Amino acid sequence: LPRVLSGIQPTADSFHVGNYLGALRQWVDLQATHQAFYSIVDLHAITVEQDPADLRRRIRVAAAQLLALGIDPQVSTLFVQSQVPAHTQLAWVLECLTGFGEAGRMTQFKDKSARGGADRSSVGLFTYPILQAADILAYAADAVPVGEDQRQHLELTRNLAQRFNARYGPTLTVPEPYILKATAKIYDLTDPGVKMSKSSPGGSLDLLADVKASVKRIKSAVTDNEREVRYDEDAKPGVSNLLRLLSVFTGASIPELERRYEGRGYGDLKGDLAEAFAAFVTPLQASVAGYLADPAELDAVLRAGGERARATADATVAAVYERVGFLV
Ligand code: TYM
């Protein structure tokens, strides 16, 4: 079977619909056709300051959400990044192949460090994409399901794999991004010009948020001054974003939805999306609560996944170390 690897940061108390539609839905689907490795990337989470108690809680909440969404730990290897030392071992070798300027051109680093100021950004934030490359290359992943915002990091990963192979001989698998166009970028509800993110207060739609509060957010989502429910990303970014969400949550195509709302207003569209979203998250939240009720069992599932992940990733590190010239 071809392999997939992907990761998600445990940096918030809930995943949002951008995470779900951009990546996690594909994680679940790809289990059927691929050997899958899915990681809660806690090492990446500490590139910005984290409270230890929050981090520990969020790792478990992340795991519970992944299980509730349909990641089957018997089928996929679900693990916590810090429990697999091979990631940091491989990252060092890759760091030594990465140009300083090359790393400095990563737009997520530039955005995040611009916000905090250069002196307040860590070196870890700078090398973040190289650790991500190690995550992927350690498992010889063929495909990496992510949202559009990760495309540049995937390009770096491909370049580093090719560079390693050119210098030391064919060793690493060059991965392809797996980005579904229709849901690659979900936008903020209060500002449809920017992507939905964990740090946007009020504009994200969180899977574990109080359902009534989410309904309110949907109903006050920014649209435009027209009345026509029509998909047009440039002229009508807010309405198009809502249509995209409704399409996924109901299974109806966008043209179908455009026909359904002909002659009807944005209120109807928002009301139906609120209903569909509530119907999706209500059982999900109950399922998450069930997993969180037994943290010892959750930790055991993750430890078992970590063991399986180590077996695969250690083999890659051994091959890489041998190629580089270390004594093995
Ligand atoms: P993270 O934790 O920020 O996000 C997890 C996944 O959600 C996607 N995503 C979105 N997709 C569509 N619209 C949005 N508004 C949106 N917001 C987030 C992200 O693209 C991602 O797929 N660097 C990664 C984590 C990572 C990783 C990896 C991913 C570490 N190592 C190895 C893949 C492979 C990140 O910060 O994702």
Boltz pocket constraint, residues with backbone or C-beta under 6 A from the ligand:
constraints:
  - pocket:
      binder: B
      contacts: [[A, 5], [A, 6], [A, 7], [A, 8], [A, 9], [A, 10], [A, 17], [A, 18], [A, 19], [A, 20], [A, 21], [A, 22], [A, 23], [A, 41], [A, 44], [A, 131], [A, 132], [A, 135], [A, 136], [A, 144], [A, 145], [A, 146], [A, 147], [A, 148], [A, 149], [A, 150], [A, 183], [A, 184], [A, 185], [A, 186], [A, 187], [A, 195], [A, 196], [A, 197]]
      max_distance: 6.0
